[in-house]
Amino acid sequence: MDASANLTSKEAEQQGCLVLLRHGETEWSKTGQYTGRTDLPLTANGRQQAVEAGRRLLEEFPGGFDEDCMFVSPLDRAQQTAHLAGFDHVQTWDALAEWDYGRAEGRRPQDVADLVGWDWQLWTDGPQAVDECLGGVRQAPVGADGSIAVRDSGGESLAAVGQRALEVVQEVQPLVMAGQRVLLVAHAHVLRIVTAQWLGLGPQRAQLFRLGTARYGVLGRYQGGNVLKRWNC
């Protein structure tokens, strides 16, 4: 029998939580290049960050996370992070993939603004505002000497990512309310947007929640509402 079945609703609220773990460092997280669907691996430092994140989570949650309550993005950097952190029984969840940055992929914010010739901002203008002439098959730099092919895409609107994130919240909130400990291993922007949706703030407010590589946040319930318990741990 699920132990949470014997808890009162108040006790379940106190026990249940949603932990959001960002993947470790990649070459593009080091340089500030937008990394959406490009499948970059972790750097050596990123792999070590993932191991250390697992240790921190074990200290904070010695009982671990509940069975069938651990989910990971389909992208390799998140999958690597989950396994290096010690979470081998995660389920891949496509809804946790990072924001599709389209023609901004592999570029830094100032690079995009320079290319379009105006003060483009991701959170207000979105990837779809980047001119089509900047798309097509291209190579984006990786590190000092490398490059990688970038997929051509018109990108994903903030509203579309927000809807994905809201669906994640709708799926996991009943688990948290039942006293379950839920883990999501994914990416900075999508996890920040999940956080904003959890708190009822709307997706654009997610830009206020900075989340470092291999850092995590803890969401939960308090007095009948969704709350932020800890952040960027």
N, C-alpha and C positions, 0 to 999 in steps of 0.2 A: 504493500500500500504506500502511496505517496505520503511522506511525512507531513507535507504542507496541508493535507486534508484535515489534520487535527488542529490546525492553527485557527485562531480567530482572524477575522479580516484585518484587524489592527496589527496583530502579530505578523501576519503574512506581509503586510506593507513594509514593516520594519525589516523583515528578513530578505524580501525580494529586491533584486537590483538588476540594472542593465549596465554592463561594462563595455566601453567602446575603446578598442585598442587600435592605434594607427600602426601601419607597417614601419619597419626600420628604414634606415637611410638608403637611397638610391643615388646614382650619379646626378639625376635631374633634381632631386630634392636638395642636393648640395648647391646647385647652381640656380635654383629658383625657376626652372623651366616647368611649364605646365605638363603634368603627367597624368593623362586620362587613361586611354585604353592601350597605350604602348606598353608592352609587357617587359619592362625593365626588371632585372634581378636586383637583389640587395647587394650593396657593397660589402666588403669585409667588415667595415665598421657597423653597417646595418645589421649584419648577421649577429655580431656581438651585442648590439643594442636589443635585438629580439630575445636573445638568451637572458639578458639582464631584466628585460620587461617581464619575462616569465617568472623570474625569481621574485620581483617586487609583487607581482600578482599573487604568488603563492604565499608570501608573507601576509598580505592583506586578506586573502581568501583561502585560508589553509584547508578548507573543505572543498575547494575547487568549485567548478560550475556544474550545474545539473545536467544529467544525461539528456541528450537531444535538445540541448539549449545552447550549443556552441556553433556559431555560423561564421563563414569566411567568404570574402569576395573571390570570384573566380580568377582574378589576376595573380600572377606568379609571386609578386612581391608580398602580397598579403598571405598567400598560401605558405611561402617560406617562413614568414614571421610567425604564423600560428604554430607550425611544427617545431621551429627552433625555440619557441616559448614554452613548449611542452604540451601543446593541445593537439593531440593526434586524432581525436575523434570528432573533428569539426565537420559540419555539413556545408557544402558550397551553396551559396545563395546569390544568384545573379543580380538581384536587386541591390546588392552591396558593392557592385562595380563602381569605380570612380566616375565622376562627371565626365561626359564626352566633350572635350574642349574643341573638337573640330579643327578649324584652320589655325587656332591658337596653340594646338598641341606641339610640344617640344620647343615652344618659344617662351621667353620671359615677358612679363607684363609690359615693360618699356619697349621691348622689341615689337610687340603687336601695335602699341600706340604709334611708334615711329613708322611702321609699315602702312598703317591706315591713314596716317597724317592728322589724327585728332586724338583727344584724350580718352581713348577707349578704356573702359573699366569692366572687368569680368562680371562683377556682382550687379551692375546696373545695366550694362549693354548686352552682355552675354556673347557666347561664341558665334552665334548666328549673325551678328552685326559685322563680323570680319568679312571683307570683300572676297567674293568667289575667286578672283584672280590670284589670291594668295594660297589657294588650295592646290589640288593636284598631287601627283606622286612626288615626294621630295625626301631628302635625307636631312635629319636633324642631328646636330652634334651631340656626342656623348663623351664626356671627359675631355682630355687635352687633345687626343688624336683620333678618337673613334666617331662613328656615326651610326644611325639606325634609320630604317625606312619608317615613315609615318603614314598611317592610313588616311585617306582622303575622306572627309566627312563634313557635313554642314554643321555638326555640333548639336548639343542638347541644350534646350532652354533651361533657365533656373526653375521655371514652373514644372517642367518635366522631371527634373531631379527631385524637386520638392515633393512631387506626387509619389515617386518611388520611395522616398524617405518616409512619407506619411504612411504608406502601405507597410513598411517595415515596422513602424511604431504600432500600427493597428494589429500586427501579428504578434509582437512580443509583449505588448502591455498586459494582456491577460495572463501571460506566464509570470510576469513580475508581480502582478496583483495576487496571484496564487502562491507567492512566496518563493518563486524559482530564482536562481542566479543565472543570468543570461549573459553570454559573451558574444560580441561582434568584433571581428578582426577585418579591418578594411582600410580606408584612405581618408586623408585629412578632410577634404571638402564634403564628401558624402556623409562622413560621421558628424561633422559640424552641422550639416543640414538635418540629419536625424535628431541631433540634440535640440535644435531650434523647433522642430516639429513636436518633439516630446514635450517641450515647455510651452507649446502653443504660441510661439512668437512669429511664425512664418519663415520661409526659407531665406529671405534676404538678410535677416538678422543673424544668420549663421556666421557671417563674416566677423562678428564680434568675438567668436570663440576660437582663438588660436590653439592648435594642437601640434606639438612637436613630434618628430619621428620616434616611434616606439614608446610614445606616451599614451596614457589612457585617462578616460573620464568615467565617472560613476554617476548614473542617473537612478532615481528611485521614486518612491511615493512617500508623502507625508501629509497626514490629516486630510486624506481624500483627494490629494492633487499630485501631479507630477512635479518633481523637483530635481535640481542639480545638487548632488552631494559633494563631489570632488572633481577637479579638472586639471588636466595636463600633469598628471602624477608620474 
